Amino acid sequence: MQDGYAGDIGDYGKFIFLRRLREKGLSIGVNWYVPWFCDDKKGNGRFVEIPEKYAKYDPELAEKLREVSALGRTVKRLEQMGLVDGAAYWSDPITRDRPGWHAAALEKLPGAEVVFLDPDNGLLPGSVKPGTKRSAKYVYPGEMADYLLRGQSVILYSSRRRKKEEEYFNELLLTIAAACEAAGTDPVFFGAITFNRYSVRDLIAVSTDPERAAKIGEVIRDLMLRGGICYRPDMNNMIHLNGRNEK
């Protein structure tokens, strides 16, 4: 997440989801995954204000995000707007000491039942080498597994790569499953919801807690009833994470 995109249509989708999770009684933590560099200080070309036709889904949220845009787009300002009641945030930039930065993030977000990971791009693919500048735009699979290992549920932001939907999600599932197996944890839930206005963005949920997983699934289904701003990917022809993907 970079300052230049704070308050745009992408944040609208993220926070609609997080606010609904909070309404279910789940405590929220946010790790912004701010890179140490900024390659688009003004958000040129991709920043999109929330159009009026979509503001109806959460008018209060839309107004607050427009205020962020008007006052100056920064991650810190998003934190200050009170978008999710009681949320904890970690906004220190990723450093070249990636293990140290990750350990500090874990210490900052110990009590959140759901941790939202918000990198620029998504989960680190095999084509990107850890430790490179480009890797700062991704969550390492082992980092995601560390949150799951201590009992927290994870929502991962991912910008859709140019692949067929089934192939894209299968690759994510295999990567998550391998990371969890290596860490010795056993997820019981994998679900996803896609916000496809102006750019395709997926919010991918993984949980080891059945009760919490049920609440996340309820939120996904509730959002689908609204229609118009998001959809749920068809998981029927995809591999299953331990045979228990969300239906």
Secondary structure, DSSP 8 states (H G I E B T S, - for coil): --GGGTTSHHHHHHHHHHHHHHHTT--EEEE----SS-S-TT-TTT-----HHHHTT-HHHHHHHHHHHHH---HHHHHHTT-STT-EEE-----S-HHHHHHHHHHHSSS-SEEEE--SSEE--TTS-TTSGGGGGEE-HHHHHHHHHTT-EEEEEEE--SS-HHHHHHHHHHHHHHHHHHHT----EEEEEEE-SSS-EEEEEEES-HHHHHHHHHHHHHHHHH-SSEE----TTS--STT----
